[in-house]
Amino acid sequence: MPLQFNTVKLFAGSGSTAIAKAIATSYGKELGQVAVSRFSDGEYQPHFDESIRGCDVFLIQSTNQPTDNLMELLMLVDAARRASAHYITAVIPYFGLARQDRKDKPRVAIGSKLVANLLVAAGIHRIMTMDLHAAQIQAFFDVPVDHLDASIIFVPYIKSLGLENLTIASPDMGGSYRARSFAKYFNAEVVICDKRRKRANEIESMTVIGDVTDQDIVLIDDICDTAGTLAKAAGLIMERGARSVRAVCTHPVLSGKAYETIENSALTELIVTDTIPLKQESKKIKVLSTADLFAKAIMNVNEHGSISQLFRIE
């Protein structure tokens, strides 16, 4: 007897309308009707303007700042559960607070675990996200997590550049595993920038481990926040004799003076995805779409297909 699939409905949170529209277009459906009622004091209440009873509902919203994005997603999940949705998947292209994944000093919150608890308590059945800051965050959830890998988008683009002397670099020790994962696709060497921080978003010192002379360097990271680390790494690498430096970062948080820092840096190009909308244009920033990958993942979830096949790079 053939499998029966429930009706799929895609909805966008107000902080991720652009990527949600692109995912819906790739999937071949219109976005569902959802609206947000607002009170004069700033309180808001999202609601669905169509029936979702018995449907497989996919709620698309990154949880970058402000925290209204997270709260709106939680309220949409709660509304979907109370409206008798059959299955609720939170599609979170960028999972905010992921840098708070452990207790690294006394008396601090573990923000990513708290968010996981809130989402499960609200009523989600599944999480779909991309390039978590720490892969172990998947274990914070007691529901299935589809952790998509942006390398399937970045690797073909890097290949298209035709860089003759490609070397992959990590901007810090913590990202060395991610850099090595990229390097295997190109049979390339890996260099590491060892940094020491004074405090969050402020670097005290940095050194380069490995030879970058006459190499075309591609720095690999998951989040670009203030761009200070990338700019400092790029400048240091060029001082050591590299031919060019590019950076690949999945999530363009780009806060503070990040755009100015990128423009004034030694970076030839910063390659990012559309998990977070850019606040302004920049000639140095190249945005690659994740819509097709998320659309395929949504289709495979609905049709009980494999997600792992989406990680295969030709």
C-alpha positions as CSV (number, residue, x, y, z in Angstrom):
1,M,0.0,0.0,0.0
2,P,1.5,3.4,-1.0
3,L,2.6,5.9,1.6
4,Q,0.1,8.6,2.3
5,F,1.5,12.1,2.7
6,N,-0.1,14.9,4.6
7,T,-0.6,18.4,3.0
8,V,2.5,20.5,3.4
9,K,2.1,24.2,4.3
10,L,5.1,26.6,4.6
11,F,4.9,29.7,6.7
12,A,7.4,32.6,7.2
13,G,8.2,34.4,10.3
14,S,8.5,38.1,9.9
15,G,12.3,38.0,10.3
16,S,12.9,35.5,7.5
17,T,10.5,36.4,4.7
18,A,13.1,36.6,2.0
19,I,14.6,33.2,2.5
20,A,11.1,31.7,3.2
21,K,9.8,33.0,-0.2
22,A,12.8,31.5,-1.9
23,I,12.3,28.1,-0.2
24,A,8.6,28.1,-1.1
25,T,9.4,28.9,-4.7
26,S,12.0,26.1,-4.9
27,Y,9.5,23.7,-3.3
28,G,6.8,24.7,-5.7
29,K,4.2,26.1,-3.2
30,E,3.0,29.5,-2.1
31,L,3.7,30.6,1.4
32,G,0.8,30.2,3.7
33,Q,-1.1,33.2,5.2
34,V,0.2,34.3,8.6
35,A,-0.2,37.7,10.2
36,V,1.0,39.5,13.3
37,S,-1.4,41.7,15.3
38,R,0.4,44.4,17.3
39,F,-0.6,46.3,20.4
40,S,0.4,49.9,21.0
41,D,2.9,48.9,23.8
42,G,4.8,46.6,21.3
43,E,3.2,43.3,22.3
44,Y,2.4,41.2,19.3
45,Q,0.4,38.0,18.5
46,P,1.0,36.0,15.4
47,H,-1.8,34.0,13.9
48,F,-2.6,31.8,10.9
49,D,-5.1,33.1,8.4
50,E,-6.0,29.7,7.0
51,S,-6.8,26.3,8.3
52,I,-3.8,24.0,9.1
53,R,-5.8,21.2,10.7
54,G,-4.1,17.8,9.9
55,C,-1.3,19.5,7.9
56,D,2.5,19.1,8.1
57,V,3.5,22.7,9.0
58,F,7.0,24.1,8.3
59,L,7.7,27.4,10.2
60,I,10.6,29.2,8.7
61,Q,12.4,31.7,11.0
62,S,16.0,32.3,11.9
63,T,16.5,33.2,15.5
64,N,19.0,36.0,15.1
65,Q,18.7,39.2,17.1
66,P,16.4,40.8,18.1
67,T,14.9,38.2,20.4
68,D,11.5,39.0,19.0
69,N,12.4,36.5,16.2
70,L,12.7,33.7,18.7
71,M,9.6,34.7,20.6
72,E,7.5,35.0,17.4
73,L,8.7,31.5,16.3
74,L,7.7,30.1,19.7
75,M,4.2,31.7,19.4
76,L,3.8,30.4,15.9
77,V,4.6,26.8,17.1
78,D,2.1,27.2,19.9
79,A,-0.6,28.5,17.6
80,A,0.0,25.7,15.1
81,R,-0.3,23.1,17.9
82,R,-3.5,24.6,19.2
83,A,-4.9,24.7,15.6
84,S,-4.5,20.9,15.3
85,A,-1.5,20.8,12.9
86,H,-0.5,17.2,12.4
87,Y,3.3,17.7,12.5
88,I,5.2,20.9,13.2
89,T,8.8,21.5,12.0
90,A,10.7,24.6,12.9
91,V,13.0,25.5,10.0
92,I,15.7,27.6,11.6
93,P,18.3,28.5,9.0
94,Y,20.4,30.3,11.6
95,F,20.0,29.0,15.2
96,G,20.7,32.0,17.5
97,L,22.4,31.7,20.9
98,A,24.4,28.7,19.6
99,R,27.6,30.2,20.9
100,Q,26.2,29.6,24.4
101,D,26.5,25.8,24.2
102,R,28.4,25.1,27.5
103,K,29.2,26.5,30.9
104,D,32.7,28.0,30.1
105,K,32.8,30.2,33.2
106,P,31.0,30.4,36.5
107,R,27.4,31.5,36.8
108,V,26.4,31.7,33.2
109,A,23.4,30.4,31.3
110,I,23.6,27.8,28.5
111,G,21.4,29.7,26.1
112,S,21.2,27.2,23.3
113,K,19.9,24.5,25.7
114,L,17.3,26.9,27.0
115,V,16.1,27.6,23.5
116,A,15.9,23.9,22.8
117,N,13.8,23.4,25.9
118,L,11.5,26.3,24.9
119,L,11.0,25.0,21.4
120,V,10.2,21.5,22.6
121,A,7.8,22.8,25.3
122,A,6.0,24.9,22.7
123,G,5.2,21.8,20.7
124,I,7.7,21.2,17.8
125,H,8.1,17.7,16.5
126,R,11.2,18.4,14.5
127,I,14.0,20.9,14.0
128,M,15.7,21.7,10.6
129,T,18.7,24.0,10.8
130,M,22.1,24.6,9.1
131,D,25.7,24.7,10.4
132,L,25.2,24.9,14.1
133,H,28.1,26.6,15.9
134,A,28.6,23.4,17.8
135,A,27.3,20.1,16.4
136,Q,26.6,18.7,19.9
137,I,23.7,21.2,20.2
138,Q,21.7,18.5,18.3
139,A,21.8,16.5,21.5
140,F,20.0,19.3,23.4
141,F,16.8,18.4,21.6
142,D,14.6,15.4,22.4
143,V,13.1,15.5,18.9
144,P,14.7,14.8,15.5
145,V,17.2,17.4,14.2
146,D,18.1,17.7,10.5
147,H,21.4,19.4,10.6
148,L,22.1,20.6,7.0
149,D,25.7,21.3,5.8
150,A,26.4,24.4,3.8
151,S,29.5,22.9,2.3
152,I,27.4,21.4,-0.5
153,I,26.7,25.0,-1.5
154,F,30.2,26.5,-0.9
155,V,32.4,23.8,-2.4
156,P,31.1,24.1,-6.0
157,Y,31.5,27.9,-5.8
158,I,35.1,27.7,-4.6
159,K,35.8,25.2,-7.4
160,S,34.4,27.7,-9.9
161,L,37.0,30.3,-8.8
162,G,39.7,28.1,-10.3
163,L,42.3,29.0,-7.6
164,E,45.6,27.5,-8.6
165,N,47.3,27.2,-5.1
166,L,44.3,26.7,-2.9
167,T,44.9,26.3,0.9
168,I,42.1,26.1,3.4
169,A,42.5,28.1,6.7
170,S,40.7,28.2,10.0
171,P,40.5,31.6,11.8
172,D,40.8,29.8,15.2
173,M,41.7,26.5,16.7
174,G,38.0,25.7,17.4
175,G,37.2,25.7,13.6
176,S,40.0,23.4,12.6
177,Y,37.6,20.4,12.2
178,R,35.4,22.5,9.9
179,A,38.4,23.6,7.8
180,R,39.7,20.0,7.5
181,S,36.3,18.9,6.3
182,F,36.4,21.5,3.5
183,A,40.1,20.7,2.6
184,K,39.3,17.0,1.9
185,Y,37.1,18.1,-1.1
186,F,40.1,19.8,-2.7
187,N,42.9,17.6,-1.4
188,A,44.3,20.9,0.0
189,E,46.5,21.8,2.9
190,V,45.2,23.4,6.1
191,V,46.6,26.3,8.1
192,I,45.3,27.5,11.4
193,C,45.2,31.0,12.9
194,D,45.7,30.7,16.7
195,K,44.0,33.6,18.4
196,R,43.8,34.8,22.0
197,R,40.8,36.9,23.1
198,K,40.7,39.6,25.8
199,R,36.9,39.3,25.9
200,A,34.1,38.5,23.5
201,N,34.6,40.2,20.1
202,E,38.0,41.5,21.1
203,I,41.3,39.8,20.0
204,E,44.5,40.2,22.0
205,S,46.9,38.4,19.7
206,M,47.0,36.0,16.7
207,T,49.6,33.8,15.0
208,V,49.5,31.7,11.8
209,I,50.4,28.0,12.0
210,G,51.4,26.8,8.6
211,D,53.0,28.1,5.4
212,V,50.8,30.4,3.3
213,T,53.5,31.8,0.9
214,D,52.1,32.2,-2.6
215,Q,48.9,30.4,-1.7
216,D,45.3,31.4,-2.4
217,I,43.8,31.2,1.1
218,V,40.1,30.5,1.8
219,L,39.2,31.0,5.5
220,I,36.3,28.8,6.7
221,D,34.0,29.8,9.6
222,D,30.3,29.3,10.5
223,I,29.5,32.8,11.8
224,C,30.8,36.2,10.9
225,D,29.7,38.7,13.7
226,T,31.9,41.8,13.9
227,A,34.3,40.4,11.2
228,G,37.2,41.4,13.5
229,T,38.7,37.8,13.5
230,L,38.5,37.4,9.7
231,A,39.9,40.8,9.0
232,K,42.8,40.3,11.4
233,A,43.5,36.8,10.0
234,A,43.3,38.0,6.4
235,G,45.8,40.8,7.1
236,L,48.2,38.5,8.9
237,I,48.0,35.9,6.1
238,M,48.7,38.5,3.5
239,E,51.7,39.8,5.5
240,R,53.0,36.2,5.5
241,G,53.1,36.2,1.7
242,A,49.8,34.8,0.5
243,R,48.5,35.6,-3.0
244,S,44.9,36.2,-2.0
245,V,42.5,35.7,1.0
246,R,38.9,34.9,0.8
247,A,36.5,33.9,3.6
248,V,33.5,31.5,3.7
249,C,31.0,32.0,6.5
250,T,27.5,30.4,6.6
251,H,25.7,33.0,8.8
252,P,26.3,36.7,8.1
253,V,25.4,38.1,11.5
254,L,27.5,41.2,10.7
255,S,26.9,43.4,13.7
256,G,28.5,46.7,14.8
257,K,31.1,48.0,12.3
258,A,31.3,44.6,10.4
259,Y,30.6,46.0,7.0
260,E,33.2,48.8,7.4
261,T,35.7,46.2,8.7
262,I,35.2,44.0,5.7
263,E,35.5,46.8,3.2
264,N,38.8,47.9,4.8
265,S,40.2,44.4,5.2
266,A,42.6,42.4,3.0
267,L,39.8,40.1,2.1
268,T,39.1,39.7,-1.7
269,E,35.7,38.3,-1.0
270,L,33.4,37.2,1.9
271,I,31.1,34.4,0.8
272,V,28.0,33.9,2.9
273,T,24.5,32.4,2.6
274,D,21.1,33.9,3.0
275,T,20.2,32.4,6.4
276,I,20.2,35.9,7.7
277,P,19.3,38.9,5.5
278,L,22.1,41.4,4.9
279,K,21.6,44.8,6.5
280,Q,23.3,46.6,3.6
281,E,25.0,45.9,0.3
282,S,28.8,45.4,-0.1
283,K,30.9,44.8,-3.2
284,K,33.0,42.3,-1.2
285,I,30.1,40.1,0.0
286,K,28.8,37.3,-2.2
287,V,25.5,35.7,-1.0
288,L,24.7,32.1,-2.0
289,S,21.2,30.8,-1.7
290,T,20.2,27.9,0.6
291,A,16.7,27.7,-0.7
292,D,17.1,24.7,-2.9
293,L,18.8,22.7,-0.1
294,F,16.1,23.5,2.4
295,A,13.3,22.8,-0.1
296,K,14.8,19.4,-0.9
297,A,15.1,18.7,2.9
298,I,11.5,19.6,3.5
299,M,10.3,17.4,0.6
300,N,12.4,14.5,1.9
301,V,11.0,14.9,5.4
302,N,7.4,15.0,4.2
303,E,8.0,11.9,1.9
304,H,10.0,10.0,4.5
305,G,13.1,10.1,2.4
306,S,16.8,10.3,3.3
307,I,18.3,13.6,4.4
308,S,21.9,12.3,4.3
309,Q,21.8,12.1,0.5
310,L,21.6,15.9,0.5
311,F,25.2,16.0,1.8
312,R,26.7,14.4,-1.3
313,I,29.0,16.8,-3.2
314,E,29.5,15.9,-6.9
